[in-house]
Amino acid sequence: MRKPLPTTLWLLLGMFLLGAGGTAAAAGLRDFDGNPARIGDFTGQERWLVVMLWASDCPVCNAEVHQYNDFHTFHSDSDARVLGISLDGAARQDAARDFIRRHEVIFPNLIGEPADVAGLYRQLAGRPFAGTPTFLIYNPAGELVAQQVGAVPVNLIEEFIGR
């Protein structure tokens, strides 16, 4: 049985929770080797998945990505993983690669055209894409259970997934 979340956490997660799960659809995403990929390739597998939508020129993304690197390192062998999706597209793929290199990002990353990723977000979350960073959380069964625009402290994600 899960213990109730503190009121403060509920307030912070108020805009974070979705009423219904979403599917992991494809939207022109590819890995950095150019191979087609889908969020669904990473969901399920009996682990939580935290998807971080980011851009190389996003100040918050640059400031916060280390937290998600640490989260992925701590959780990836047990209960959760992180997947990054860059909105830099083909025109800024070098900038996205530099972001990954500069921040020593260890979790897997995909890249897509901004309009394609925004369309995918709308399909999954049921609302327009508002900017980076944006987070999607999938439960171990592969169902989209939460989303948030803006920075999300890792400790809130850990509380949300029951750690």
Sequence and secondary structure as in RCSB ss.txt:
>XXXX:A:sequence
MRKPLPTTLWLLLGMFLLGAGGTAAAAGLRDFDGNPARIGDFTGQERWLVVMLWASDCPVCNAEVHQYNDFHTFH
SDSDARVLGISLDGAARQDAARDFIRRHEVIFPNLIGEPADVAGLYRQLAGRPFAGTPTFLIYNPAGELVAQQVG
AVPVNLIEEFIGR
>XXXX:A:secstr
      HHHHHHHTTTB SS      SS EETTS B  GGGTS TTSEEEEEEE TT HHHHHHHHHHHHHHHHH
TTTTEEEEEEE  TGGGHHHHHHHHHHTT  S EEE  HHHHHHHHHHHHSS    SSEEEEE TTS EEEEEES
   HHHHHHHTT 
